[in-house]
Amino acid sequence: LHEEIIDFYDFMSPRPEEAAMRREVVKRIETVIKDLWPTADVQIFGSFSTGLYLPTSDIDLVVFGKWERPPLQLLEQALRKHNVAEPYSIKVLDKATVPIIKLTDQETEVKVDISFNVETGVKAARFIKEYMKKYSLLPYLILVLKQFLLQRDLNEVFTGGISSYSLILMAISFLQLHPRIDARRADENLGMLLIEFFELYGRNFNYLKTGIRIKNGGAYIAKEEIMKVMTNGYRPSMLCIEDPLLPGNDVGRSSYGAMQVKQVFDYAYIVLSHAVSPLARSYPNRDSE
C-alpha cells in the first residue's frame, strides 16, 4: 500500500506543463483585471498555490484594491467582453458568505473562483506550506484523501462534504497527535498512516463532544471550550475544527454531511485493513475484492 500511494502521488502530481497551462489561465484573467484597475493586486491561493491540486481542482484568485464593495458585476462584464470564459459558465455569487465570481476558462476548461479583498485564503496557503515543510508525508496523504472524497462527491462544502482546508487541518492534527510516528521522516509507512487516518476519523474520533485544535502543537478540545470564543451565537458544528488563523471561526461549520464522511472513512478502514491483513492471502475471492 505504501508503494501504491507513492505511485498514485507521482501519477496525480501536477506536471510542469499543467502548472504552466494554469499560469496562462491566471495571466489571461489578470490581464482583464489590470485593464480595468491598473493598481489592483491579483494573488493565487488555495490548492494551486500549495501544489496540492488534482487535475479537476479549481484555481482560486483574490483581487486586492480600494473598493467599498466588491465590484463583481464590473469584472463579470469585462470577462464576457474579452471572451476569457465560456459564456454560460460565468456566475456572480454576491449573496455568498464570501462573494465570488465563478467561471470556466474558454481555452482550457479549468474552473476559476475570483474573490475580492479577502486575506484569509492567502494566509491559509502560507500556513499550509509551512506544515508541508514540517511534515514531508502530508502532501501524499492529502492527494490520496482528496481523490477519495472527490470520487464520492464529498469534497465540496455546498454538497455537504468537507473543504480542502478542513481536510488538510484534519490531516495536520492527525500527524501532530499521532502517538507512534514521526511524520517529518520520509521513510514512515504511508499505507499504515492512511489506514490509521481512516480509523481515527472513521471510528475513534468523538464528533459529538470534541473539536480539533492545530495551534500550539495541536490538541483535542471540548466543544464547550471552543464555544466560549465563538461569536454571533454560533455553536460548534459536528465536524468542529478551530481555525488556526481566525479565532472563533469553526472551519467545519458548513459541512452538514460530516457524518457521511465519517461513514466512508470507516468503510475504507475496514476494506483496507482487511486487504493488508496476513489473512487476506487466504480469502477465496481476494482478486475481485
C-alpha angles and dihedrals in degrees: 000000000000091000092044091054091050090049091048091049092050090048096047099038111109115266118226089250091055092049089049091049091052091048088055090054090052090048093053092051092042090054090056091047094048090048088058098037113016093190096049118118117221118200134181120225136159125053096334091060094045094042091235095120134126121216087260095052123119125240112240117210131179125196119209120201145118109287130134090214129019105269093224098150093049092054092043090056092048093050090051091048093052093045092231095139135046100267098238094042098071112101128172111211100190095155094057121109086252107028111228145170114231121199145155117232111244097222103040105020089231112150119235132194118199124194133173131236095342110141098179095082094052091047091048091052090052090048093051092049090055091054091046087059091048097046112037091187095056097089092053092052094045097051093049092047093046091053090044092055093041091057089054096044090244099116099088126074094212090062091047097263128119126273123240089249092055091047093049092049090049090052093047090050090048091053093043094053100034106128098210115027133073103219091193090070116088094209098065114120108264092193092059091044092054093048091048091048088055091046093051098047096029099052118351106050114093103226093178098060109016136078129192121241122189103179124091094026096312135280144181110247134191112257089233088065093050091048091061092068098039117109136212093034093290118160124209112271128231091264097041115187118169109226106240090206101042116039112216093028117115106208093199094051097111097042097103091165094059092123090055088054088050090053095051090047090051092049091048089051091053095046096045097042089051092047094054096040116112087239091062090084090065096050106117094217098038093129094059092044 
